């Protein structure tokens, strides 16, 4: 998971276009959601899953907003 986050950060910084950056950001959030879910499982804390769900929903909405912005042009 950490390797995918590191590679996504590199793609986010170097990405030649905006869509690459959006996809890299989405991969980073999905990987961090998996890490949060793993921590929730290992620590037996259900509240972390609630946090992960809210974080996932906000990430999805953020990607939708950026996609609509990119679709309309600059």
ABEGO torsion letter per residue (X at the ends): XAAAAAAAAAAAAABABAAAAAAAAAAAAAAAAAAAAAAAAAAGBAAAAAAAAAAAAAAAAAAAAAAAAAAAEX
